[in-house]
Amino acid sequence: MKNKKQDNRVGIMGGTFNPIHYGHLVTAQEALKQFNLNKVIFIPTGEPPHKTLAKIASAEDRYLMTVIATASNSNFIVSRIEIDKKGKSYTIDTVRELRKKYGKELSLYFITGADAILEILTWKNTEEIITLCSFIAATRPGYNISRIEDLTKKLFNNNEDKISIMEVPALAISSTDIRYRIKSGRPINYLLPEGVCNYILKHGLYK
């Protein structure tokens, strides 16, 4: 019988997933185990507020690639909450919606890269976001975490439970590099799930 508290520990894996790759999947799996999460919700961004849409595959393509990549893991689910939303997607709106859906007792863990955490001060309604969820900052081995520690002091009054550092070797893989390799005619095998690779090739994405 599962512990009730454990059932209410949910990870949020947001991002453009342009495209999703093994770095994202390994990060989600590591967070699932390290933080005893019940599940991880992958939330592809609809219209990202900080990125140019011209360089991003369509929302539907990114959603379908995320579904393909996560299909074999019963602890991973994909949400259309931002894909179906009109206008720009903001983290605060998504977190509010999840709170409304799952209840106040839910412990939310926002999983993202360390560099994204450092941009938190530019996010909409930062003060409210940090009251609604904790953060898991995924880093590469050897990453200098001193700036994250400074941010913790500034935003969270040294509350170490609010930002947790999680080292993930597979973060050397990046969506930017994958897109560049596709455009340059270089192989992308073994950087992302085979089904996602086939989807990209079939639909001629990132050419």
trRosetta pair geometry for C-beta under 8 A, 3 or more apart (Angstrom, degrees):
i j d omega theta_ij theta_ji phi_ij phi_ji
2 6 5.6 -118 177 76 98 122
2 7 5.6 103 123 -58 128 99
2 38 7.8 77 179 -115 146 106
3 6 4.2 85 70 1 97 110
3 7 7.2 -163 92 -12 53 82
4 7 5.7 -52 -157 28 37 115
4 8 7.0 20 151 -9 65 108
5 8 6.0 -70 -158 41 35 104
5 9 7.0 41 147 -34 67 103
5 107 7.8 33 -176 -4 79 131
6 9 5.8 -51 -153 16 39 115
6 36 5.9 -82 -126 154 98 106
6 38 5.9 126 147 -70 70 94
7 38 5.2 75 -138 -94 33 149
8 38 7.1 78 1 -10 13 139
8 102 7.5 142 -140 161 80 117
8 103 7.9 -68 -130 75 117 110
8 105 5.4 -56 -149 124 156 92
8 106 5.1 -139 -169 -115 92 48
8 107 5.6 90 125 11 88 83
9 35 6.8 -159 167 136 129 93
9 36 6.1 40 85 103 161 77
9 37 4.8 -130 123 -121 99 54
9 38 5.4 131 63 -9 71 87
9 107 4.8 -16 -106 70 65 115
9 109 7.0 25 -176 -12 81 117
10 37 6.3 98 -119 -162 19 104
10 38 6.0 -39 -80 52 67 99
10 39 5.9 -8 -126 64 83 79
10 40 7.5 152 -172 -100 63 32
10 41 6.4 22 174 -8 111 108
10 98 7.6 -152 99 177 141 129
10 102 6.8 -86 4 -140 154 172
10 106 6.1 -19 19 -170 118 109
10 107 7.1 148 23 78 66 59
10 108 5.9 -25 73 -109 91 60
10 109 7.0 -178 92 24 41 81
11 28 6.7 156 111 -146 144 77
11 31 5.2 106 -115 124 154 129
11 32 6.6 -98 4 -79 144 65
11 35 7.1 113 -73 74 112 134
11 37 4.7 -8 -24 -139 102 164
11 39 7.2 -139 34 108 82 42
11 40 4.0 -22 73 -112 115 80
11 41 6.9 178 89 22 58 65
11 108 8.0 120 -114 -165 21 55
11 109 4.7 -38 -106 74 68 104
11 110 7.9 146 -161 -95 62 14
11 111 5.1 23 -173 -22 110 123
11 136 7.2 -28 -131 17 109 141
12 40 7.6 -173 -72 -160 12 67
12 41 5.5 -20 -112 65 59 99
12 43 6.2 -10 -167 3 90 125
12 94 7.4 130 -163 132 143 122
12 95 7.4 -86 -34 -93 172 79
12 98 6.9 -96 -85 -52 128 171
12 108 6.1 15 -16 -170 116 101
12 109 6.8 176 17 82 73 48
12 110 5.0 -24 64 -109 111 60
12 111 6.5 176 75 18 49 78
12 133 7.1 -34 19 -147 130 157
13 24 6.8 108 174 -172 132 96
13 27 7.4 133 -126 101 122 108
13 28 5.1 -28 -72 -94 153 110
13 31 7.9 165 -75 46 105 149
13 40 5.4 38 -16 171 117 110
13 41 6.8 179 25 84 76 44
13 42 4.8 -29 75 -104 110 63
13 43 6.9 155 78 18 52 73
13 111 4.9 -24 -93 68 72 116
13 112 7.9 156 -140 -73 53 60
14 42 8.0 151 -85 -162 31 45
14 43 4.6 -26 -102 70 77 104
14 45 6.6 74 180 -60 93 88
14 82 7.7 82 -138 -15 105 153
14 91 6.7 -180 56 -107 172 91
14 94 6.9 109 -94 100 138 168
14 110 7.2 -20 10 -155 111 92
14 112 6.8 -23 57 -81 86 108
15 24 6.9 -134 53 -116 154 126
15 43 7.9 116 21 76 53 66
15 44 7.1 -42 79 -118 59 49
15 45 6.5 -94 133 -16 18 104
15 112 7.3 156 -67 -120 100 89
16 44 7.0 42 -165 -159 26 76
16 45 5.0 -45 -90 40 57 118
16 48 5.7 -42 -81 -45 105 142
16 51 6.5 -25 -70 40 145 166
16 56 5.9 -97 -168 -132 133 124
16 62 6.5 -80 166 -145 63 155
16 175 7.4 -178 81 108 104 172
17 20 4.0 -3 -159 -63 104 86
17 24 6.7 43 -110 -94 90 170
17 42 7.3 57 -64 179 147 115
17 44 5.0 -75 33 -109 125 95
17 45 7.8 161 15 17 82 78
17 62 5.1 128 86 -173 95 102
17 65 6.6 178 143 88 112 111
17 66 5.1 28 150 -74 165 110
17 175 7.4 -176 -157 -92 24 143
18 55 8.0 80 153 126 148 78
18 56 5.2 -72 -121 -137 149 80
18 57 5.7 173 -138 19 88 93
18 62 5.9 -35 -84 -107 70 124
18 175 5.2 84 78 174 64 144
18 179 7.3 5 134 -60 86 129
19 57 7.0 27 -77 10 81 145
19 62 7.0 -157 -120 -120 62 74
19 65 5.2 -89 -153 157 105 159
19 175 6.0 171 42 -133 40 100
19 178 6.3 -91 42 110 93 145
19 179 7.7 146 0 -65 80 84
19 192 6.2 40 103 -135 116 167
19 196 5.8 149 156 173 135 121
19 200 6.2 -81 -48 -76 158 124
19 205 7.3 90 -60 115 120 146
19 206 7.7 -87 -24 -35 105 137
20 24 5.1 -84 -156 50 81 152
20 25 7.4 83 165 -44 104 91
20 42 7.7 21 -110 -164 141 143
20 62 7.6 119 -25 -164 92 75
20 65 5.5 168 23 126 103 103
20 66 5.0 120 -33 -95 149 68
20 69 4.7 -119 106 2 134 165
20 175 7.8 -13 -76 -91 17 113
20 192 6.7 124 103 -145 58 119
20 193 7.9 0 105 17 101 105
20 196 6.2 -120 71 -121 89 154
21 24 5.8 110 57 8 54 97
21 25 7.5 -117 116 1 35 96
21 173 5.2 -139 126 141 136 127
21 174 7.7 115 44 166 150 5
21 175 6.3 -170 -6 -78 120 69
21 178 6.0 -169 -73 -46 139 150
21 191 5.6 -32 -153 145 123 80
21 192 3.9 -82 -122 -87 72 97
21 196 7.6 -153 -93 101 51 155
22 25 5.4 -58 -143 43 42 111
22 26 5.8 41 159 -21 75 105
22 170 5.5 -104 123 -172 94 135
22 173 5.8 64 62 42 88 167
22 190 8.0 -23 -18 164 146 49
22 191 6.4 -141 13 173 108 36
22 192 5.9 -149 -22 -100 76 40
22 193 7.3 137 -70 -43 79 64
23 26 6.1 -53 -140 38 26 107
23 27 6.3 29 157 -21 60 110
23 168 7.2 106 -160 132 75 125
23 170 4.6 -171 -106 131 60 92
23 171 5.1 100 -153 -107 116 39
23 172 7.4 -160 -93 48 122 41
23 173 4.0 -161 -39 68 114 102
23 174 7.0 4 12 -76 162 39
24 27 5.8 -61 -153 36 27 114
24 28 6.4 24 155 -18 65 108
24 42 7.9 68 160 -122 124 119
24 69 7.6 38 82 143 121 151
25 28 5.8 -53 -148 36 31 110
25 29 6.3 28 155 -16 65 108
25 69 6.3 -132 -70 163 122 111
25 70 7.3 -169 -110 -89 100 73
25 73 7.9 159 -155 -12 104 150
25 76 8.0 -27 -133 -88 82 158
25 193 7.5 89 -37 -43 155 107
26 29 5.8 -57 -145 40 31 110
26 30 6.1 33 155 -22 66 108
26 168 5.8 139 115 -166 105 113
26 169 7.7 -70 143 62 151 71
26 170 3.9 86 45 35 156 149
27 30 5.9 -56 -147 35 27 111
27 31 6.4 25 156 -16 63 108
27 111 6.4 147 145 163 107 124
27 138 4.7 -9 -137 -113 120 159
27 166 7.6 113 -150 106 78 125
27 168 4.9 -2 -94 -120 77 169
27 170 7.2 -129 -40 72 75 109
27 171 6.9 72 -69 -76 114 94
28 31 5.9 -57 -149 37 29 110
28 32 6.3 38 151 -28 64 105
28 40 4.5 151 -166 129 105 167
28 42 7.2 -31 -99 -74 152 97
28 76 6.4 60 140 -102 144 113
28 111 6.6 127 -100 105 63 161
29 32 5.4 -47 -149 28 32 119
29 33 6.7 19 158 -8 64 105
29 73 7.4 -110 -88 -132 101 154
30 33 6.3 -64 -153 42 29 101
30 34 5.8 17 160 -11 69 117
30 138 7.7 110 72 -117 131 110
30 166 6.1 145 125 168 121 126
30 168 5.6 -161 23 -99 161 103
31 34 6.0 -58 -128 45 27 104
31 35 5.5 -13 -177 19 66 118
31 37 6.3 22 132 -3 83 139
31 40 6.6 98 83 -93 115 129
31 109 6.8 179 178 120 122 135
31 111 5.0 -54 -75 -104 170 138
31 136 5.2 99 -122 130 120 166
31 138 7.6 -73 -56 -74 111 108
31 166 6.3 61 -85 157 78 177
32 35 7.3 -77 -133 52 6 83
32 37 4.8 -93 -131 56 52 108
32 39 7.6 -5 -122 -138 108 19
32 40 5.6 -85 -74 -32 102 115
32 75 5.7 81 -144 136 146 143
33 36 7.6 17 -174 -72 26 42
34 166 6.1 157 69 -123 165 122
35 109 5.9 85 139 -96 160 173
35 136 6.6 -92 -39 -86 150 137
35 164 7.3 142 -86 73 119 161
37 40 6.2 67 117 -62 147 77
37 75 7.8 111 102 178 95 120
37 109 6.5 -104 -91 35 124 136
38 75 7.6 -162 146 -146 40 96
39 75 5.1 -159 -119 -170 66 67
39 76 7.1 168 -167 -85 85 21
39 77 6.1 19 169 4 132 105
40 75 6.4 54 15 137 83 89
40 76 5.5 -20 68 -109 95 70
40 77 7.6 168 85 28 48 65
40 111 7.1 -17 -141 13 116 146
41 77 5.5 -25 -112 73 68 92
41 78 7.6 133 -166 -112 62 19
41 79 5.2 24 -179 -18 111 120
41 98 7.5 175 59 -116 160 132
42 66 5.2 -169 130 -179 138 125
42 70 5.9 -154 2 -50 146 156
42 76 6.3 27 -18 -173 112 99
42 77 7.1 -168 23 91 79 39
42 78 4.7 -30 70 -106 104 71
42 79 7.0 173 79 17 49 74
43 78 7.8 157 -81 -159 35 57
43 79 4.9 -17 -99 62 82 109
43 81 6.0 -34 -137 49 113 107
43 82 5.6 88 169 4 100 119
43 94 6.2 101 163 -157 161 143
44 59 6.8 141 125 -159 119 72
44 62 4.8 156 -161 124 140 107
44 63 5.0 -144 46 -85 150 64
44 66 5.2 -148 -51 -16 119 153
44 78 7.3 16 -9 -163 99 105
44 82 6.6 -151 91 70 51 112
44 83 5.8 38 82 -62 102 107
45 48 4.5 45 143 -72 147 90
45 59 7.8 -108 105 -119 50 94
45 62 7.9 -27 54 116 64 153
45 82 5.4 -61 -134 131 37 146
45 89 4.9 -171 -154 63 81 147
46 59 5.2 16 -139 -120 58 141
46 82 4.3 -149 -16 148 93 77
46 83 4.9 164 -89 -108 89 25
46 84 7.2 -114 -90 23 134 24
46 85 5.3 -158 2 57 159 86
46 88 7.9 170 83 -153 98 24
46 89 4.7 133 38 -48 88 123
47 53 6.8 -26 -139 -85 82 120
47 59 7.5 -50 -54 -69 60 127
47 87 6.4 -124 53 146 136 25
47 88 4.9 -95 100 -104 104 47
47 89 5.9 144 56 -9 57 86
48 51 4.3 23 93 33 130 107
48 53 7.9 165 43 -79 83 71
48 56 7.2 153 20 -71 118 165
48 88 7.2 6 146 -152 12 86
48 89 6.2 -38 -92 49 42 102
49 88 4.4 72 -82 -177 86 132
49 89 6.9 -137 -26 60 87 52
49 90 6.3 33 -26 -82 140 78
49 124 7.6 71 27 -24 174 117
50 119 7.9 50 -125 164 172 147
50 122 7.6 78 -93 122 135 130
51 55 7.1 -105 171 64 101 108
51 56 6.3 84 128 -47 126 131
52 55 5.2 66 84 11 97 103
52 56 7.4 170 96 -9 52 98
53 56 5.4 -75 -149 42 43 111
56 62 7.5 -19 174 -50 96 139
57 61 4.4 -92 153 86 117 132
57 62 5.4 144 83 -53 106 89
57 65 7.9 55 91 -5 152 139
57 205 5.2 4 -104 -148 128 125
57 206 7.1 -50 -64 -51 108 82
58 61 4.5 94 59 5 85 103
58 62 7.0 -159 91 -4 44 86
59 62 5.9 -61 -149 41 30 108
59 63 6.1 33 153 -22 66 108
59 83 4.8 149 166 -139 118 85
60 63 5.6 -51 -144 35 31 114
60 64 6.3 29 158 -17 65 106
60 83 7.3 108 -79 -166 50 125
61 64 6.0 -58 -147 38 28 108
61 65 6.3 28 155 -18 64 107
61 199 7.7 155 -163 152 85 117
61 203 6.5 -168 -126 117 122 162
61 205 6.4 151 174 -92 148 136
62 65 5.8 -52 -145 36 31 112
62 66 6.4 34 154 -21 63 106
62 83 8.0 -167 77 -100 99 113
63 66 5.8 -60 -154 35 29 111
63 67 6.5 31 150 -20 65 105
63 78 6.9 128 -163 160 75 131
63 80 6.5 36 -138 -105 140 84
63 83 5.0 33 -74 -97 134 156
64 67 5.5 -49 -147 34 35 114
64 68 6.4 38 153 -20 65 103
64 199 6.8 -176 117 -156 107 148
65 68 5.6 -51 -149 35 33 113
65 69 6.2 32 153 -20 65 109
65 196 4.9 72 -160 -131 94 97
65 199 5.5 -171 -97 89 85 150
65 200 7.4 49 -107 -57 130 85
66 69 5.7 -55 -144 37 31 112
66 70 6.2 7 164 -1 66 115
66 78 5.0 135 120 -121 111 134
67 70 6.5 -73 -142 47 23 95
67 71 6.3 50 158 -62 63 94
67 78 5.1 -106 -84 30 70 159
68 71 6.0 -32 -150 -14 26 119
68 193 6.7 -175 127 93 93 135
68 195 4.2 -151 173 124 117 124
68 196 5.4 159 94 -70 124 71
68 199 6.1 -175 4 -33 168 143
69 192 7.1 -60 -107 -176 120 93
69 193 4.8 168 -120 16 73 138
69 195 7.0 -163 -73 73 48 108
69 196 5.2 20 -70 -53 98 127
70 73 5.7 -73 -167 46 67 103
70 76 3.9 -124 -165 123 114 133
70 77 7.4 177 137 -88 140 9
70 78 5.9 150 53 -48 143 104
71 195 7.7 -16 24 62 128 168
73 76 4.2 53 91 11 113 112
79 82 7.6 76 109 7 97 78
80 83 4.4 -72 -156 54 72 116
80 84 4.8 58 143 -19 103 109
81 84 6.9 -63 -142 40 13 99
81 85 6.7 20 152 -33 53 113
81 94 5.9 109 117 -131 130 88
81 97 5.8 157 -162 106 132 151
81 98 7.6 -23 -107 -61 173 84
82 85 5.3 -50 -145 22 37 120
82 89 4.1 44 -156 -127 116 140
82 94 6.0 -22 -65 -88 106 120
85 89 6.1 113 72 -95 132 87
85 93 7.4 119 -151 124 161 138
89 93 7.2 -129 -160 61 54 123
89 94 6.9 39 -176 -48 96 115
90 93 4.8 87 69 4 89 104
90 94 7.2 -164 93 -6 47 87
90 123 7.5 130 -162 -171 90 84
90 124 4.5 -24 -156 43 137 137
90 125 7.7 84 153 25 132 105
91 94 5.7 -62 -152 39 35 111
91 95 6.1 31 156 -19 72 108
91 110 7.3 45 -162 -135 126 144
91 123 5.8 -22 34 -162 126 131
91 124 7.3 163 43 51 79 87
91 129 6.0 37 111 -117 116 132
92 95 5.9 -55 -145 37 30 109
92 96 6.3 33 155 -21 64 106
92 123 7.3 141 -33 153 98 105
92 124 5.3 -105 9 98 127 94
92 125 4.2 59 -95 63 161 125
92 128 5.9 64 -137 85 119 116
92 129 5.3 -95 -90 -72 84 94
92 132 7.9 116 -138 29 67 148
93 96 5.8 -54 -151 34 30 113
93 97 6.5 31 152 -20 64 106
94 97 5.7 -56 -152 34 31 112
94 98 6.4 27 154 -16 66 106
95 98 5.8 -55 -147 38 33 109
95 99 6.3 38 152 -23 65 104
95 108 6.5 132 -142 133 95 166
95 110 7.4 -40 -88 -74 118 121
95 129 6.3 123 23 -129 160 74
95 132 4.8 106 152 117 130 141
95 133 5.7 -113 -136 -19 130 126
96 99 5.6 -54 -151 34 31 115
96 100 6.4 31 151 -20 64 106
96 132 7.3 -68 -73 -130 56 162
97 100 5.6 -55 -152 35 32 113
97 101 6.3 27 153 -18 66 109
98 101 5.6 -55 -143 39 33 110
98 102 5.9 -3 170 10 70 113
98 106 7.2 -127 143 109 93 156
98 108 6.4 102 110 -102 134 136
99 102 6.8 -72 -131 52 19 85
99 103 7.6 -89 -176 87 52 12
99 104 6.8 39 -171 -94 95 51
99 106 6.7 -159 -119 54 54 124
99 108 7.4 -70 -73 -32 80 140
99 132 6.2 -79 -62 -155 136 116
102 106 4.1 58 116 -64 120 149
103 106 5.5 126 72 -23 70 97
107 134 7.3 -1 180 10 89 114
108 132 6.5 -3 50 143 136 77
108 133 3.8 -64 96 -112 109 103
108 134 7.1 162 91 25 59 67
109 133 6.6 175 -90 -175 16 100
109 134 5.3 -24 -111 73 69 93
109 135 7.3 140 -164 -110 63 13
109 136 5.3 39 170 -21 109 112
110 129 7.9 -3 -22 178 160 106
110 133 4.8 87 -24 127 102 139
110 134 7.1 -174 20 88 77 39
110 135 5.1 -30 67 -107 96 68
110 136 7.0 -177 84 22 43 73
111 135 8.0 150 -87 -162 28 55
111 136 4.6 -16 -107 65 71 114
111 138 6.6 48 -177 -31 87 112
112 116 4.3 -86 153 80 123 137
112 117 6.2 154 88 -54 107 77
112 135 7.1 -46 34 -157 98 98
112 136 7.5 130 22 75 52 66
112 137 6.9 -24 77 -113 69 54
112 138 6.9 -145 112 17 22 96
113 116 4.7 96 61 4 80 103
113 117 7.2 -137 101 -8 45 85
113 137 7.2 30 157 -161 23 67
113 138 5.4 -58 -106 66 48 93
113 139 7.7 109 -162 -83 66 45
113 171 7.0 132 -118 -146 104 128
114 117 5.4 -48 -153 28 38 117
114 118 6.8 40 150 -21 65 101
114 137 4.4 72 -97 173 69 108
114 138 6.5 -124 -31 75 76 41
114 139 4.5 38 -32 -85 137 88
114 143 6.0 127 37 159 162 150
114 145 7.2 -99 -142 -111 143 76
114 148 5.9 -72 -154 -66 102 132
114 165 7.5 29 -95 -129 115 87
115 118 5.7 -53 -157 31 36 114
115 119 7.1 31 147 -17 63 103
116 119 5.6 -57 -158 33 40 111
116 120 7.7 75 142 -57 60 74
117 120 5.7 -12 -173 -35 45 113
117 135 6.0 118 -117 163 113 143
117 137 4.5 -32 -29 -105 154 115
117 148 6.1 33 104 -118 136 103
117 151 6.8 145 141 94 98 162
117 163 6.6 100 -161 -139 140 124
118 147 5.8 16 -109 130 123 125
118 148 6.9 -88 -71 -82 88 71
118 151 6.5 -138 -112 -57 60 150
119 122 5.1 -45 177 33 81 114
119 123 7.0 99 124 -41 81 88
120 123 5.4 -38 -159 5 48 120
120 126 6.0 106 154 -131 84 113
120 129 7.6 -149 -163 89 103 143
120 130 8.0 75 171 -64 135 107
120 135 7.8 -55 -87 -89 143 161
120 151 7.0 103 39 -172 124 135
120 155 7.1 -10 103 -77 136 162
121 126 6.1 8 -125 -93 37 161
121 155 7.9 -138 -77 -76 87 121
123 126 5.3 115 71 -82 92 83
123 129 6.3 -1 112 -12 136 160
125 128 4.4 -23 164 35 109 115
125 129 6.0 124 108 -29 82 89
126 129 5.6 -56 -147 31 32 115
126 130 6.6 22 163 -15 67 106
126 155 7.5 -96 159 -132 117 123
127 130 6.5 -63 -155 35 26 104
127 131 7.2 19 151 -14 60 108
128 131 5.8 -63 -157 35 39 108
128 132 6.4 26 153 -17 72 113
129 132 6.0 -72 -152 39 31 106
129 133 6.8 -43 177 38 68 96
130 133 7.7 -84 -126 60 25 60
130 155 6.0 -155 -101 163 163 115
130 156 6.6 -141 -174 -85 134 89
130 162 6.5 27 -163 -162 98 130
134 161 6.3 -72 -120 145 134 74
134 162 5.4 -143 -131 -142 80 39
134 163 7.4 -164 -175 -68 78 32
134 164 7.1 39 155 -5 117 101
135 162 6.4 27 23 154 90 65
135 163 4.7 -10 71 -108 109 71
135 164 7.1 179 95 25 57 66
136 163 8.0 164 -88 -157 20 51
136 164 5.2 -21 -113 67 67 99
136 166 5.4 10 -179 -1 99 130
137 145 8.0 129 103 -132 136 102
137 148 5.7 -180 98 -134 173 146
137 163 5.9 23 -15 -173 117 97
137 164 6.9 179 22 83 76 43
137 165 5.4 -31 70 -107 102 57
137 166 6.8 157 76 23 46 76
138 166 5.3 -36 -102 78 60 98
138 167 7.9 116 -160 -123 58 12
138 168 4.8 -8 -166 10 105 130
138 171 6.1 166 141 -80 108 135
139 143 3.8 -129 -177 48 114 150
139 145 6.5 -57 -80 -81 168 99
139 165 6.0 -10 3 -164 127 95
139 166 7.0 149 19 75 77 44
139 167 5.5 -43 74 -104 88 59
139 168 7.0 134 61 25 35 77
139 171 7.0 -135 154 36 18 165
140 143 4.8 117 57 -49 71 109
140 167 7.5 22 156 -151 12 77
140 168 7.2 -56 -92 71 41 65
140 169 7.4 68 -147 -127 65 31
140 171 4.6 -128 -77 80 80 119
140 172 6.3 94 -125 -65 123 69
141 167 5.7 65 -83 -169 64 121
141 169 5.9 10 -20 -98 114 73
143 167 7.6 -177 25 -114 110 85
144 147 6.9 65 115 0 95 94
145 148 4.9 -50 -168 39 74 116
145 149 6.0 79 133 -26 85 97
145 165 5.5 2 -130 -112 144 150
146 149 5.5 -53 -149 36 35 114
146 150 6.5 39 151 -21 66 102
147 150 5.5 -49 -150 34 35 114
147 151 6.5 39 149 -22 64 103
148 151 5.5 -51 -150 34 35 114
148 152 6.5 43 149 -25 65 100
148 163 6.3 -158 175 146 103 141
148 165 6.5 119 105 -83 154 108
149 152 5.5 -46 -150 28 34 116
149 153 6.8 35 151 -18 62 101
150 153 5.8 -54 -156 34 34 112
150 154 6.4 29 150 -17 66 109
151 154 5.6 -59 -147 39 34 111
151 155 5.9 4 167 4 72 114
151 163 7.1 63 96 -25 105 171
152 155 6.7 -67 -131 50 21 90
152 156 5.2 -43 -164 44 61 117
152 158 6.5 71 134 -111 96 35
152 159 7.4 -141 -176 58 92 54
152 160 6.8 37 -178 -103 143 52
152 162 6.8 153 -138 72 88 106
152 163 5.0 -126 -92 43 103 128
153 156 7.6 -38 -68 56 8 73
153 157 7.5 32 -161 -126 42 17
153 158 5.5 22 -111 -68 65 75
155 162 7.5 -144 105 122 103 148
156 159 4.2 -107 159 44 106 95
156 162 4.1 -158 -126 48 151 154
156 163 6.7 -165 -4 -4 153 99
159 162 4.7 66 99 -12 104 113
160 163 7.5 -83 -158 58 42 67
160 164 7.8 73 161 -87 74 67
161 164 7.6 -7 -154 -57 34 97
168 171 4.8 94 92 -31 99 105
169 172 7.0 -22 166 -7 59 104
170 173 5.8 -20 171 14 76 112
173 177 7.1 -128 -162 58 49 128
173 178 7.5 39 -179 -48 90 107
173 191 5.4 162 -139 -159 123 89
173 192 7.8 158 173 -59 140 75
174 177 4.5 93 65 6 92 101
174 178 7.0 -155 97 -6 50 85
175 178 5.5 -54 -148 36 35 114
175 179 6.3 36 154 -19 68 104
176 179 6.0 -56 -152 36 29 109
176 180 6.4 28 151 -18 63 108
177 180 5.5 -56 -148 38 33 114
177 181 6.2 36 153 -23 67 105
177 191 7.9 -130 100 -158 107 150
178 181 5.7 -53 -148 34 30 112
178 182 6.5 32 153 -20 63 103
178 188 5.4 70 -148 -134 88 123
178 191 5.7 179 -96 122 107 141
178 192 6.5 46 -122 -24 149 127
178 206 7.7 -29 122 -174 80 173
179 182 5.8 -53 -151 33 32 112
179 183 6.4 29 154 -16 65 108
179 206 4.6 -133 -138 -148 78 131
180 183 5.8 -57 -148 39 31 110
180 184 6.1 18 156 -9 66 114
181 184 5.8 -65 -142 46 28 104
181 186 4.0 -88 -159 74 83 106
181 187 7.0 -48 168 73 124 28
181 188 5.3 139 100 -76 132 88
181 191 7.8 114 42 14 159 163
182 185 7.8 39 178 -67 28 24
182 186 7.6 -78 -52 53 22 69
182 188 6.1 -4 -67 -41 84 135
182 200 6.8 -95 -111 158 144 132
182 205 7.4 -21 165 99 162 71
182 206 4.3 60 87 106 146 121
182 207 6.8 -91 142 -81 103 46
183 206 6.2 -99 -52 152 84 85
183 207 6.6 130 -106 -159 64 26
188 191 5.1 -83 -175 41 70 123
188 192 6.5 -8 154 25 107 104
188 197 5.8 180 96 -122 105 103
188 200 7.5 -22 69 75 153 152
189 194 7.8 20 -137 -103 79 77
189 197 6.4 58 -97 -134 55 161
192 196 4.8 -80 142 83 116 131
192 197 5.8 151 82 -56 97 85
193 196 4.6 88 65 7 87 104
193 197 6.9 -151 97 -7 44 88
194 197 5.4 -54 -148 36 34 116
194 198 6.2 34 155 -19 68 105
195 198 5.8 -53 -147 37 30 111
195 199 6.4 35 151 -23 63 104
196 199 5.5 -50 -148 32 34 115
196 200 6.5 36 153 -20 65 103
197 200 5.9 -55 -154 33 29 111
197 201 6.5 22 153 -12 64 109
198 201 5.8 -58 -146 41 32 109
198 202 5.9 34 156 -23 67 110
199 202 5.8 -56 -143 37 27 112
199 203 6.2 -1 166 5 64 113
199 205 7.7 15 123 5 77 131
200 203 6.6 -74 -144 50 21 91
200 205 4.6 -88 -146 50 73 113
200 206 6.6 -11 -163 21 114 114
201 204 7.6 26 -175 -71 28 40
204 207 5.4 -29 178 -19 84 131
